[in-house]
Amino acid sequence: MNTVFLMLGSNMGDKADNLRQVTEMISQRIGPVIRASSLYETEPWGFSHPEKFLNQCLQVRSSRSPGELLSLISDMEGSMGREKDKSAYQARVIDVDILFYNNQVVETDDLIIPHPLIGRRRFVLVPLSEIAPRLIHPVSGKAVSEMLETCDDQLSVIKVRQG
């Protein structure tokens, strides 16, 4: 079994319910959720939008390969109404990013693991450090808690509900 860390986000519709629905789908199609962070309200990163995001990190056990995960996640996002525009960041019903897959480094045309922007995003590092502060980034060699301490991102990340 593989240990996978996922980042969930939503800033359209019933955000908490969107996260609940996708977590249920993840449990059914990818594998059991071992840990879930609290829910955090965060400002949009990389674009401006009046609606804040609700974010959460999950630790999941899965027998799926990275490519299978990406395909399943894309199907789940689509079933929930996500329309992807790769040219720009945008508001979304649901977004699921693969942050880590074991301690592996994966680089294909469609997928980079660990997610290349982890260290620049407080909205990722705060919930991730709640459930895996000692997790070591396989490229930088830094623990998640250390990446959070040195992150330059100043956008608001506020805990709104225990996980």
Wavefront OBJ file of the C-alpha trace (Angstrom):
o trace
v 0.000 0.000 0.000
v 1.095 3.540 -0.735
v 0.837 6.611 1.460
v -0.612 9.544 -0.438
v -1.195 13.109 0.708
v -3.933 15.040 -1.074
v -4.983 18.699 -0.935
v -8.674 19.497 -1.304
v -10.066 22.916 -2.122
v -13.394 24.530 -3.017
v -14.623 28.094 -3.360
v -17.981 27.632 -5.111
v -21.312 26.377 -3.820
v -21.520 24.573 -0.487
v -17.767 24.351 0.063
v -17.875 22.127 3.148
v -20.252 19.704 1.446
v -18.053 19.681 -1.665
v -15.090 18.610 0.485
v -17.231 15.996 2.251
v -18.455 14.578 -1.069
v -15.002 14.322 -2.627
v -13.590 12.774 0.565
v -16.286 10.111 0.381
v -15.424 9.455 -3.289
v -11.717 9.265 -2.426
v -12.469 6.681 0.288
v -14.502 4.596 -2.141
v -12.319 4.847 -5.269
v -8.766 5.498 -4.074
v -8.458 4.116 -0.554
v -9.151 4.737 3.105
v -8.533 8.160 4.585
v -6.068 7.686 7.450
v -5.928 11.312 8.611
v -7.819 14.470 7.731
v -6.789 17.976 8.705
v -9.140 20.594 10.008
v -10.947 22.753 7.475
v -9.263 26.067 6.711
v -10.659 29.189 5.095
v -8.048 30.636 2.757
v -7.662 33.463 0.323
v -7.352 32.583 -3.371
v -3.707 32.008 -4.321
v -2.506 33.245 -7.701
v -5.724 35.038 -8.666
v -8.344 37.392 -7.289
v -11.863 36.239 -6.425
v -14.452 37.445 -3.889
v -15.101 33.913 -2.548
v -12.534 32.434 -0.191
v -11.542 28.786 -0.399
v -12.160 26.008 2.042
v -9.139 23.677 2.127
v -8.250 20.389 3.773
v -5.389 17.873 3.557
v -5.908 14.121 3.619
v -3.559 11.210 4.188
v -4.794 8.222 2.205
v -3.648 4.599 1.832
v -3.943 3.378 -1.737
v -2.866 0.575 -4.045
v -3.266 2.915 -7.021
v -0.333 4.144 -9.110
v 0.278 7.905 -9.490
v -1.202 7.826 -13.008
v -4.291 5.970 -11.804
v -4.704 8.508 -8.990
v -4.555 11.407 -11.432
v -7.157 9.815 -13.695
v -9.516 8.979 -10.816
v -9.147 12.470 -9.329
v -9.873 14.080 -12.685
v -13.006 11.912 -13.044
v -14.176 12.848 -9.522
v -13.608 16.574 -10.138
v -15.505 16.349 -13.437
v -18.424 14.488 -11.844
v -18.722 17.342 -9.341
v -18.840 19.973 -12.093
v -15.206 21.078 -12.261
v -14.257 22.595 -15.589
v -10.506 22.867 -16.009
v -8.820 25.776 -17.746
v -5.097 25.093 -17.627
v -4.274 28.607 -18.801
v -5.103 30.302 -15.486
v -6.061 29.816 -11.844
v -9.794 30.142 -11.328
v -12.699 29.592 -8.958
v -13.691 25.950 -8.682
v -16.309 23.658 -7.200
v -13.576 21.194 -6.275
v -9.848 20.831 -6.693
v -7.783 17.838 -5.595
v -3.999 17.931 -5.842
v -1.595 15.063 -5.217
v 1.003 16.498 -2.841
v 3.103 13.421 -2.025
v 3.155 9.774 -3.095
v 5.267 7.820 -0.602
v 8.650 9.519 -0.831
v 8.734 9.168 -4.617
v 9.544 11.788 -7.207
v 7.346 11.528 -10.315
v 7.755 13.723 -13.387
v 5.617 13.132 -16.468
v 3.954 15.470 -18.966
v 0.746 15.343 -16.890
v 1.950 14.958 -13.329
v 4.693 16.197 -11.019
v 5.003 14.727 -7.501
v 5.767 16.149 -5.026
v 3.554 19.029 -6.091
v 6.004 21.725 -7.240
v 4.358 24.609 -5.327
v 4.018 23.042 -1.865
v 6.719 25.200 -0.290
v 5.215 28.445 -1.609
v 1.638 27.954 -0.385
v 0.569 28.460 3.246
v -2.888 27.128 2.385
v -1.190 23.779 1.725
v 1.483 23.841 4.410
v -0.768 24.778 7.352
v -3.215 21.843 7.028
v -0.446 19.488 5.909
v 1.662 20.387 8.948
v -1.351 19.624 11.155
v -1.405 15.966 10.042
v 2.231 15.365 8.966
v 4.621 17.987 10.377
v 7.637 15.655 10.212
v 6.990 14.456 6.656
v 10.183 15.029 4.649
v 10.014 16.505 1.155
v 12.004 14.038 -0.995
v 13.563 16.792 -3.136
v 14.308 19.608 -0.661
v 14.981 17.316 2.299
v 12.979 19.677 4.535
v 10.208 18.680 6.917
v 6.755 20.132 6.252
v 6.947 22.100 9.522
v 10.274 23.602 8.411
v 8.833 24.551 5.006
v 5.953 26.300 6.805
v 8.351 28.285 9.000
v 10.247 29.570 5.957
v 7.270 30.101 3.618
v 7.028 33.666 2.262
v 3.285 33.435 1.483
v 1.376 35.968 3.625
v -2.188 35.048 2.588
v -4.683 34.313 5.348
v -5.193 30.688 6.473
v -7.801 30.394 9.256
v -8.982 27.169 10.906
v -12.770 27.064 10.770
v -13.538 23.493 11.830
v -11.661 20.597 13.393
v -10.975 17.712 11.016
l 1 2 3 4 5 6 7 8 9 10 11 12 13 14 15 16 17 18 19 20 21 22 23 24 25 26 27 28 29 30 31 32 33 34 35 36 37 38 39 40 41 42 43 44 45 46 47 48 49 50 51 52 53 54 55 56 57 58 59 60 61 62 63 64 65 66 67 68 69 70 71 72 73 74 75 76 77 78 79 80 81 82 83 84 85 86 87 88 89 90 91 92 93 94 95 96 97 98 99 100 101 102 103 104 105 106 107 108 109 110 111 112 113 114 115 116 117 118 119 120 121 122 123 124 125 126 127 128 129 130 131 132 133 134 135 136 137 138 139 140 141 142 143 144 145 146 147 148 149 150 151 152 153 154 155 156 157 158 159 160 161 162 163
